[in-house]
Amino acid sequence: MLWLPMLTLEKMGCHYKESNGFLINRPSGSGNYLLLLFLSDIYISLEQKKQHYEKGTIILYSPTHPQYYHQPFQGFDNDWIHFSGNQVLHFLTTIQFPLNEPIRIKKTDEIHHLIRQLEEESLKNDNFQDILLDLLLRKILLIISRSYHTYNSSRSDNPKLEESFRSARSTILSRLQYPWSIDEMAALTGLSTSRFSHFYQQLFQISPKKDLISERMNMACFLLESKSYSVSEVAQKVGYDNVYHFSKQFKLIYGKSPSANRLKHNNKERDTL
């Protein structure tokens, strides 16, 4: 009986290092399915809202779904696989694979190892290569889906609790100038600090402290590029009374001081004149 592969590998990259400032912005998608495993922290925009995600995040884009992801001011590592096939959607539906949303699984090392195997097989020219690539692709997707559903089965299935956390997060990130403590964040949900931190990490795949810092630094970049405020004014607007602490945190994330970032942005603007 002739074997007809269900999935066809189009192109891929394993442990692919993107350069500083690299940005993917495909408003109409890539025309095929795109599986991504981010090996570095990343910013992903969904429904016109950009959010920070930690390394180990996985997303599978459908062919026409908008794709926007990058890491401001520094490069990032990722595994990426473009694939196609007439039966892909049916297969993904059968295994309940979540499309077009960032997901987390407990162990990504196994997935990365399988993607490396896929790359090695794609470089060969042996008999039955298409069959092996098809099987490896399906194995990768199956393991991700199984791990995802196992991981999420341990999460709270209380919709009122989740809504409470989403409301709290919205309040916290809309008041970046306020000097939030973990106790004050937890008070918004009525939980202890330990339970609050635990559920927050599960729901948003990032700790409350890192989430707040990430949003503050993201806003700081925007304000610095606007050139309407001094570095000290930007620091105050994103919740830092001490300019030194703000500059230290900014440099820790972006690898350069706030003033150096502004200078670089100004130079880019002059280059385009």
Beta strands, then each sheet from edge to edge (+ up, - down):
strand 1: 8-18
strand 2: 23-26
strand 3: 33-38
strand 4: 42-46
strand 5: 49-53
strand 6: 58-61
strand 7: 67-70
strand 8: 76-84
sheet 1: 1+ 8- 3+ 6-
sheet 2: 2+ 7- 4+ 5-
end
